[in-house]
C-alpha cells in the first residue's frame, strides 16, 4: 500500500447536480493543498453510482444511504458530505389532489430502487406499484399520465406547484414527525482497503472542500450553476442551501442516528434483508 510520501491518485465520483458540484468545488478547481493526494472527478447520476459502488469501481463515491446497506463490506462512510433534509425531503406529487393513505392504488414513478427516497416511501407504505424513471423525467411521466404520481428528489421539489402538480406527501416532514430526526438521502463513502492513513487524508480534503465552498459561496455557486440543468440562479441557490448545510460539514450525532434509524427501519420492515452496521471513518 502506498505511503503518504508517495503521490496517490484518488478517483472521486459524484452526481452532476448543483449541490454535489458545490461541495466539491474546492477540490475540483484545485483551490486546496491536497499534499501527496491528487483527485480525478467522475460525474454520473446517482442510480449509476449506486450500481458502480457494488463493484467497488471508485475510491470515493456518492451513494444513497439505501445503497450503503449493500456495500458496507467494501466502503466506509466519510464523516462529511451528506445530503440530509431536516424536516423536508423527497416529495410525492400527482396531477390530482390525493392523500398519502391512497398511494397503494397509485402507480408511482421512482428515481431508482436503491435510492433513499424509495426506501423511505416503502417504510411509509410498503405496497404500491412503481416504475423506475430517470429522476429528471419523473415530472414528465406524471404530467403525461404514464404514472399516477412521482417521487421527486431534485430541483423539481421547488417548482412542481408551478406546473399544476399537487403534493401528496413530503417524506422529510413525515419522517421528522415520526422520529424527530432529519431524513438522510445520500453520503460519501470511501473504499476500506485504502487503509486508515489514506482514508483520513481524503476525509480531511473533503471537509476542507466543503468549508471552502461555504466560505466562498458566490464563487462556488457560479461553478455549480454549470451543472444546474438550466435552473435560474435563485432556484439553484435555494436547492444548494437545502442540501449543503451544517449537517453536510458534520453529520453530528443527530445526523448519524438518523442514518442508523433509516436503515434499521428498512430492515425491520423487511425491505433490507439484513441489519446494517453503520460505520464512519475517523
N, C-alpha and C positions, 0 to 999 in steps of 0.2 A: 504494500500500500504506500502511495506517495507520502512523503513528509511535507510539512508546511513550508519547508525551504524550497521545494520544487514548485514549478508552475503547474497548476491544475485547472483544467477547463471543466466548468460545471454547466450542464445543459439545464436550462430553466424553461418550462413550458407553462403557458397560461392562456387564458381565453382572450380573444380580440375584442374585449369590452373596455369601455372607458374607465371603469373602476379598477380593473386589473392593470391597465396601462398606466393609470395614475400612480398606483402604489409601486410599480416597477420603474418609474421614470428615472430615479436617481441611478439605478443600475444600468438601465438600457441606454442611457445617454452619457455614460462614463463620467458622472459627476462625483463619484466616490472613489476613494482609495481602497481597493479591494485586496491589497497585499499580493500574496502569491496566487490568488484565485483570479481566473477570468471567466466570463459568463457568456454563453450563447443563448439567444432567446428564440423560442418556437411558439407560434401563435396558432391555436386550434380551438374549436368550440368545446364546451365543457363535456358533452357526451363523448366526443372522441378522446378527450384527455382521460376521462374515467376509464374508457376501454384500454387505452395505452398503458395506464397505470397497472392493470392486471398483468401486463407483460414486463413491467419494470423498465419501460423504454427510456425515461428521462431521470436525471439525478434529482431534480426538484420539479414538482408539478402541482398545479392547482387541481384539486379534486372536490367533488361533492362529498359531504360527510357520509352520505349513504354509501357511496363507493368505497370510502375508507374502511367500511366494515369488512370488505373482501380483500384488502391489500395490506392490512396491518402487519402481516408477517414480513412484507418487503419494505414497507415505509413507516416512518415515524412522523408525527405531526410537528411542524415547526411552531414555535410559540407566537409567531407574528403572521399577519397576512390574511386573517379570516374575514369572511363576509358574514356578518351577524346582524340581524334586524331586531332591534329592541322595541317590541310592541308593533311591528309591521313585518311584512314578509310577502311571499308569493300570493297572488290574488287570483281567485277563481271567478271568471266572468262568463256572462251569457248574453244572448241577444234579448231574451225575455227575462223579466224580473223573476227570480226564483229564490229559494231558501236552501240553506245547507242540508237540511234534512231530506231534500228531494234528490240529492245527487245520485242515489242508487239507480235512478231511472234515466240518467243522462249518459251520453257518450262524450267523453272528455278528451280534448287534445292536450297531451302532456309533452314536456320537452325531453323526456328520456326516463327510462325505468330506474336508472341509477342516481337520478337527481334527488337531492334532499327534499325538494318541493313535492315530488311524487311520494316519497316516504312519509312526509308529514300529512299529505292528503289521505294516504291509506291508513295512517294512525287515526285520523279523524273519522274516516269511513272506509272500511276495507273492501267494500263491494260496489264496484261501478265498472262500466265498460270504458275502455280508453283506447286511444290511438296515439302512437309516437309521431310527433310532428316537429320539425326544426323550430327552435324557440322563436325565431323571427317570422315564422309563418303561422303561428297559432292564432293570432287575431284574424288573419285571412280565413283560416279554417272555420272559425266561429261565424264570421260575417257571411260566408258563403253557404252556411248550413251544413257543411261537411261534418262538423261536430256540433253538439248542443252547447258545449261550454269549453273554455280553455283555461289552462293554468299558466299564468304569466309570471316569468321570473326575471325579466329585464325591464328596459325602459317603458315597455307597454303598461307597466304598473302605474305610470304617471299620466298617461293620456288616454286610457281606454274610454273614459267617460265622454271625452270629446268626440268619440266615434259612435256614440249611442249605445255602448255596451253597459251592462249592469253588473255590479259586484254581488256575487253570491256569498263569498267568504274571503276574508283576509286571514291567511293561516298564521301570520305572526301575531295578530290580535287574539285569535283563538288560543294559540299556544301560550301566550302571556297570561291570559285569563285562567288557563288550565294549570299552569306550572309556576307562574310568577317569573319566568326566565325568558331571555331573548331566544330567538329561533336561529340556530346556526345553519347556514346554507353551504358554504364551501371554505376550504382552508388550503394551506400549502403543506406538502409533505416532502420528505427527503429520504433517499434510499439509505437504509440502515447500514448496508455494507460499506459505506464511505467511512465509517468509524467516527468516534466522538469528537476528535480534533477537527476534522473537516466539517462535520455537522455543525459544530459550534461556530466556526468561522463563517460558514454560509448563513447561519441564523443571524449572526451579527450584521452581515452585509444587508440582509433583507430588512432587518429592523431599521438600519440607518437609511435605507432607501425610502421606506415609508415615512420616517421622520423628516427626511429631506423634502419629500413631496408635500407634506402637510405644512412645512415651514415656507415652501416656495409654491404655494397653492396656484397662483395665477399661471406661472410657467408650466407647472405640472398639468394643469387643466388644458392649457393650449396644446401640449403634447398629446394628451389623452383624446382631444377632440378629433384627431385623425382616425381614431378607432370608434367613433361615436355613431356610426351609421346615419349620418346626416341630421343628427339631433341639433337643435339650436343650442347655443352656449348656456342659456339659462336652464334648460332642461337637463343638459349634461352635468351642469354644476349640481343640480338637485339630486341627480342619480348618483353621482360620485359621493356626495355628502351622506347619502343613505348607507352606502356600503363600504366607505373608507372612513373610519371613525376611531374613537378611542379603543374600542374592542378589537380593531384591526391591528393597532400598535401592540396591544397586550390583551389577551383574552380575559384576564383577571380570573379569579376563582369562579365567579358567577358565569362567565362565558364557558369555562371548562366544564362546569357542572351541566350547563345547557347541552354541550356535546354528548356527555355521558348519558343524560336523561333521554335525549332524542334516540340514541342507539339502543338504550335499554328498552324504551317503549317499543321500538321496532322489533326487538327480539321477543318481548312479552306478547306482542300482538301476532307473532308468527310470521312476520314479514321478512325479518333477517333470521337465518336458520341457526345462528349461534350467538352467544353473548360476546360482545366486542370489548377487548381491553383497550381503553383509550390512553395512549401514551404520548407525552410531549417530550421533545428534545429539550435538554437544558442548555 
